[in-house]
């Protein structure tokens, strides 16, 4: 999972999810916002270390859809 093309594609998906998150009107449900923040931090750290996996990116998508 550390090849450059795979990491770039996963990173682009993360960027898309972050854009969607900032465009959404986030309800005041702190549980889901807390879940989003924790999942996002893990994925962003993995992106920095070039260790993103499809599972991490999918976790971000799931947290985004719960908002």
N, C-alpha and C positions, 0 to 999 in steps of 0.2 A: 504493500500500500504506500510505499514511500516514493514511487516514481513521480516525476515532475508533472506529467500530464494529469495523472489521477489526482494529485494534490491540488492542482490548479482548478480542475473541474469541481472538486468538493468545495474548494474555497469560494468559487463563483456561486455555488448553491447557497452557501452560508451568507454571502453578501446579499443575495436575493431575499433570504429569510429575514435578515436584519432590516432591509428596506421595507418589507411588508410589516414588520413589527413597528417600525417608526411611523408608518402610514396608518396603522390601525388605531382606532380609538380604544384605548385599553381601559377596561372596566376597573373598578377599584377592588377587584378581587386579589388581595395580596398573596393568597396561596399560589395562584397561577403565575403572577408576576415574579414571585420568589422562585418558582420552578423554572420559569424562563431564564431568569438571571443566572441561576446555578448551572443550567444546561449550556447556556451561551458561554459562560466563562470557561467551562471545560472544553468546549469545541474551539473557542478562540485560542486557548492555550495550545491545544493540539495543532491548530493551524500554524501557530508561531513555530512550533517544534517540527513541523512537517510530518505529523503523525495522525492526521485526520483519517477517520474510517467512515464508510458509508453509514454505519450504525450510529455514530455520533451525530452526523448530519441529520439522520432521520429522527433522532431524539429532539433536535432543535425544531424540526418540522412539526413533530407531535406537540411539543410545548407551545409553539406558535398557534397551532389550530385550536388549542384549548382556551386561548385568550378570547 
